[in-house]
Amino acid sequence: MGLMKQIEIRGARTHNLKNIDLDLPRDQLVVVTGLSGSGKSSLAFDTLYAEGQRRYVESLSTYARQFLSMMEKPDVDHIEGLSPAISIEQKSTSHNPRSTVGTVTEIYDYLRLLFARVGTPRCPTHGVSLEAQEVSQMVDQLMTLEEGTKLMVLAPVVTSRKGTHEKLLTQLRIDGYVRIRLNGEIIELDEAPKLKKTQKHDIDVVVDRLKVRHDINVRLAESLETALNLADGIATAYLIDKGENIVFSQRLACAQCGYSVAELEPRLFSFNNPVGACPSCDGLGVQSTFDPDKVVVDQELSLGGGAIRSWNRQNHYYFNLLTALADYYGFDTEKPFKKLSKKVQKIILYGSGEEILPFHYPGRAGTVQTREHSFEGILPNMQRRYHETDSGAVRDELAKYLSTHACEACAGTRLREEARHVYIDEVTLPVVAKMSIEKAYDFFGSLEFTGWRQAIALKIQKEIGERLGFLVNVGLNYLTLERSADTLSGGEAQRIRLASQIGAGLVGVMYVLDEPSIGLHQRDNERLLKTLTRLRDLGNTVIVVEHDEDAIRLADYVIDMGPGAGVHGGHVIAKGKPKQIMKSPHSLTGQYLSGKRKIHVPNQRAQVNSERMLTVTGACGNNLHHVSVEIPLGLFTCITGVSGSGKSTLINETLYPLAARKLNGATIINPAPYESVSGLEYLDKVVAIDQSPIGRTPRSNPATYTGIFTAVRDLFSGTAEARSRGYKPGRFSFNVKGGRCEACQGDGVIRVEMHFLPDVYVSCDVCHGKRYNRETLEVRYKGKNIHEALDLTVEDACEFFSVVPSIARKAQTLLDVGLGYIKLGQSATTLSGGEAQRVKLAKELSRRDTGQTLYILDEPTTGLHFYDIEHLLDVLSRLKERGNSIVVIEHNLDVIKTADWIVDLGPEGGDGGGRIIAAGTPEDVAKVPGSYTGQFLVGMLN
């Protein structure tokens, strides 16, 4: 029997799916669309991907299975025609500071190989190419050392290699060697411990120990020759008193100064390996130090008044030290910190050095003891406590005052000196890592080798070029290979994975993608869609959850979920080719595609008041080129531009931190460099609403985040039954002892470890998943207990709590932002990024504002259908009508066309961006020929 032509789904009931039956074509591009919360992800990820992955993993051995996380088995009668499944989601690639774009895409591995095989090492001092050293040169170099210098001649036989190395150690004993240096420590060979095979080890054989004298030339030469033979041409002279190593190589050394390196290996170019990592920063490229600007919280205050937190007069111990310091140096602790002399400020922060002064400490029975010592300094004191403390809370508190800066030793390149001075065509690996992907693509496209190098480099160069090309095609040409993976947006991380999958060239796989167009300008959309069709043309089934109009129109097959969200969704409203969807009378998506419904351009734009402008001048963080921007207050402003043009740097890293410091009193976040700001006097607070989760544990939910839970607990504790039992609001919390079920500690489920299978969560058999004990559940309000109240959808809660203003107002704002379908007690971990952002928006909406708030939103349309976007625009319009200012970073043209004002950055991403291309109303921007956003607006405004 041949392969099935379709995927058959029967009786799918995962989450809110209503027992759906569906046939999907295989080896086609299938787009799943519909309202936010209508069941798209439940169908694509939690049913199709979960079952495809589960079947594949179950075919593996029990040993292999324990290393793989398995998804929950979907609630479905049967699925036929599935292929092995790969999901590409919006989750950030990695929070590991060692992960970069280069390492995640494996391009860096090929670069390491290329530089190790065809790179030319040079002397960092003289810039000359390194050549092999003769034994006589090594002897001459050591004979220049001071007479009497004690040294050991070592043979590095094992360098950072895993294993027990038993055979080697036995052979060394047979050969008559007595001592070795094991992992940096000199020991007798007979006393060598048994080595762990899972750990990396360094073993150097001690060939000779001697002092530098005029008559040791012959002995030294023989010892070096022995070491070189033992360690394949490498020998080390260890200067005992200084603890320094001088490495010699029969292969590569500088003729002028004797600087030498071992034979080039790929691991020399890895910042994740001790052989290649910069020893000062351990390959991180950055170092953290306590920042005086963060430690001194307010220069206007005195030391006694709290200029430096925890060192004011409330903390007697530390303030006594400052008082003694003031008496000795003659300054006033009640004088504003900024008025103290620079010398005094330096002593307070960095210490008195070697200068000794008297300090008075309280003794027993009211006595005072005087001790003389230097003053440590506040910053060194914090540094010491940070490294010595065992308390996580103390470390977290101190970490707030740390700032990271590029490592001075390696200038942020992460690599040790030897790796930084290996060249290909006058370019080093750190220089390549700093190039944008587009520049690197051009560089490797034009790079030519000759002779033996050409034969070695050809295949490696081809692999690098192809991978860079895939990244360019998914619109990531502006990223650099050294960019840290934890700074990538969800959309960027997803497109990197997409590029990697195309590079893998797999066939017969089912790919499931979650909104790959997120964070992508309309200009780059076409390239992304070509990438998806290429994945399909390789012979794969590509299932995409998407709201982008171009993607829906390009699809081979479309499934429209609905009709509503949550309990009102879970049905297939329409399916078929895009034209069939457009003809369907019940499909909301079809109505927007056919133009029957649309998001209208406002008839009249709000007028800009030129006297009420928020102005930032000279912004130059990341790729910004001394940008000066004017944002009209009281209006709806869109910040636009292609990916990587500098939108986030300007708004999230410059405007928000500086406004938060001035308006909200924030001290921890430092804005990116800028010259000046004006217009903040018209505002009283700033609120940033992003897509980060509202909580990272299942205990967080919309009710706890918005404050509804507090009001609900107060309500239940005020009932006659609760009062008669003496129950306080805390009784109705599942986070503390008292009212919660102690068998599951208020989780409602108990985790059962299954070892070779995924952990199983079973409903608690004491509370049956209700989280509270029986006594607490006996208290009712309008016939419902606390568990049933939290199980209400927002829509039902608005009606149920309609007579309780403190709850009704907050529930209504959740309904207004289109979240009527989520439950009050729904776990925060089950909310999408778009839903989390709207919960935050609802929380801000429910607050009584003064009409002078600056709201900053980063791509609020993520995960939203055309219909949801209309809702969102209504909410933002209400905020604006109250006099507030709204700044939105956005790519969605339906949002951009409705803005009062646009600031368009570009023209390109990365180094080619960072400038303001156009600013004005959408109509003004549409007339600017150099603006990509303007070009696409023309069609939207007509």
URWOQUI-V15540 format. One record per helix or strand of 2 or more residues. SS is the DSSP state (H for helix, E for strand). FROM is the first residue (numbers start at 1). TO is the last residue. If there is no record, write none. Layout:
((SS,FROM,TO) (SS,FROM,TO))
This chain:
((E,6,12) (E,20,25) (E,29,34) (H,40,58) (H,62,65) (E,76,80) (E,85,88) (H,101,104) (H,107,118) (E,120,122) (H,135,143) (E,150,162) (H,166,174) (E,179,182) (E,185,188) (H,189,191) (E,200,211) (H,217,230) (E,234,239) (E,244,249) (E,252,253) (E,260,261) (H,266,269) (E,286,290) (H,292,295) (H,316,329) (H,337,339) (H,342,350) (E,357,362) (H,364,366) (E,368,373) (H,378,388) (H,392,399) (E,402,406) (H,417,420) (E,422,424) (E,427,428) (H,429,434) (H,437,446) (H,451,473) (H,485,487) (H,490,504) (E,510,514) (H,522,537) (E,541,545) (H,549,554) (E,557,562) (H,566,568) (E,571,576) (H,578,583) (H,588,594) (E,613,619) (E,627,632) (E,636,641) (H,647,664) (E,676,678) (H,680,682) (E,685,689) (H,702,706) (H,708,717) (H,720,725) (H,729,732) (E,749,752) (E,760,763) (H,774,777) (H,786,790) (H,794,800) (H,805,816) (H,828,830) (H,833,846) (E,853,858) (H,866,881) (E,885,889) (H,893,896) (E,901,906) (H,910,912) (E,915,920) (H,922,926) (H,932,941))
